[in-house]
């Protein structure tokens, strides 16, 4: 039942936002009583915390699986983007903004975990790209990895990029092309062209 509650709550939070969704909404959607939810979670804050950590762990495992497939690093980045977008429902409800505003402690915990995971993932991707002559061997790997993380956080800021003007898919696609064009070799750019062309078609 706990797993069912976590999955149901995550679906509602991602679609409607952490603030908007009530414990009644979750109970009604799952067809259980609020009492049942409270048997597993003391309050909504505990449920938000457990849901975000569960979602984070699920996405992290999926990313690890993609990285283990040993795709070329450019294809790997686009595969991860597609996987994350599917799991976060295109982030239509600005979940990151709401988490930061209403549950700052949970937001900071998740952000710290995201940084650790992304640093490892991006640094591995960059080194693999350099070794395969797809990324320039003159780039500063640690600098690029940190800039990448900060830009990923920035494009989810709805004050900077309002959803009415920028869809999350459009932001992610444009950011990835921007990131890769700055580090790719001519050989890498040829591969990148395949992905930017398929994204536009």
N, C-alpha and C positions, 0 to 999 in steps of 0.2 A: 504493500500500500504506500509506503514511504516513497518508493521509486515512481509510482503512478502520480503521486502528488507533486513531486519535483518536476516531472515531465509536463504535467498539465499546467502547473504554475509558470514554468518557463515559457510555454507557448503563449499564455495570456500576457505575461510581462513583456515579451518581445513584440507582441502585436499591439498592445494597448498602453504599455508603460508601467513602471513600478508604482507610481503614485496613484494612477487611475484604478488599477485592479484591487478589489477588496477581497477579504477572506470569504465573504458571501459569494462573490463572483466565482472564485476557485471551487468552492463547495458545490455550487449549482452546476458548473460546467462538468465537474467530475461525477456528479450524481451521488455525493456523499454529504454527511452532515459536517458542520463546522467543528463539532466535537471530535470527529474522526481526525480532522487536520490538526487540531490542538493536542491530540494524543502523541503526535510526532514532532510538532513544532510549537514552542511555547507562545510565540507571537509572530506577527507578520515580518518583523525585522529578522528573526531567526530563519523564517522561511525564505526571505529574499537572500540572505547570506548563503544558505544551503543550496538554493537554486542557482545562484551565480557561480558558486564554486563547482557545482556539478556540471554546469554548462561549460565552464572553463576547462575542467578536466576532460570532458568529452571532446571538445574541440582540440585540445592539446594532443590527445591520443590519436585523433584523426590526422593531425598534421604530422605526427611522428610516423604514422603509417605511410603517408604520401612521401615523406623524405626517404623512407626505407625502400621505396620502389626504384630509387636510383635513376630518376629521369634526368634529362639535362636541366641545369639550374633555372633556365628561363621558363621551360615548361612546368617545372616544379612550382615556381612562384604563381603562375596562372592557375594551376591545379589547387593550390592552397587557397587562393582568392575565391575560386568557385565553391570550394567546400565550406569556407567560413561564411560566405554570403548565404548559402542554403541553410546553414544552421542558425544564422542570426536573423532570418526572415527579412533580409535587406535593411534591417534596422529602421523600419518605418516609423516606429514610435520614439525615436531618439533615446534608447535605453541607457546609453552611456551618460547623457546629460542628466537624465532623471536620477540615475544611481548616484552621480556626483552631487547633485543638489539635495536629495532627500536621505541618502545613505552614504555620507562621505567616508566613513570609516571602512565600510565594505568596498567602496570604490577604490580607495587607496590600497587596500589589501590586494584586490584583483589587478590593479595597475602595476603593482610591484611584481606580482607573479607573471603578468604578461611581459614585462620588461625582461625578466630572467629567461623566459621561454623564447621570446623573440630574438634576444641577443644570440643565444646558442644557434637557433634556426637560421637567422640571417647571416651570421658569421660563417657557418658551415656552407651556406649557399654561395656566399661571396668567394670563399676559398676554392670551392668546387668550380665556380665559373672562371676563376683565374687559371686554375690547373688545366681547364679544357680550352683555354684561349678564347673564351666567350666574353669575359670581363677583362678590362685593362689591368695589367699587373702593377700599375703605378698607384692604384687607389689605396687610400688608408682604410683598411677593413673595419677597424674599431669605430672610426669616425662615421663611415657610411652606415654602419649598423645602428648607431645611436640616432643619426639624422632620420633614418628610415622609421624607427620607432616613434620619434617625436612627430614626424609628418603623418603617420598613421593615426596618432591621437588627434592631431590638428584637424584632419579632414572630417572627423566625427563631431566637431564643434559646430552646432547648428546656428550659432551667431555668425560664424565665419561663412558657413556653407548652408544656408537655409534649404530645407527639404523641398520647398516649392520651386526652387531654382536648380538644385542639384540632387539627382538621385544618388543613393549610395553606390550603386553599380557604376554609374558614370564617374563618380569621384574616384572609386577604386581603380577603374580601368585607366583613367587619365593619370593618376598618381603612379601606377606601375610603369606605364610607358615613360613618364617623366624620369622616374628612378632609373630605369634600365637604359634609357638613351644617354644618361650621364656616365654610365660605367661600362657599356658594351664596347667590344672591339668590332671592327667591320664584320667579322664572322658572326659575332653575337647579334649584330643589327640585322643580318639576313634572317636569322631565326626569329627575332623579335617581330620582323615585318609580317611573318606568317600569322602571329597571334593578334597583332593590331588589325590586320586585314580581316581575320575571321570575326573579330569583335565588332567590326563596323558593318559586316554583311548581315 
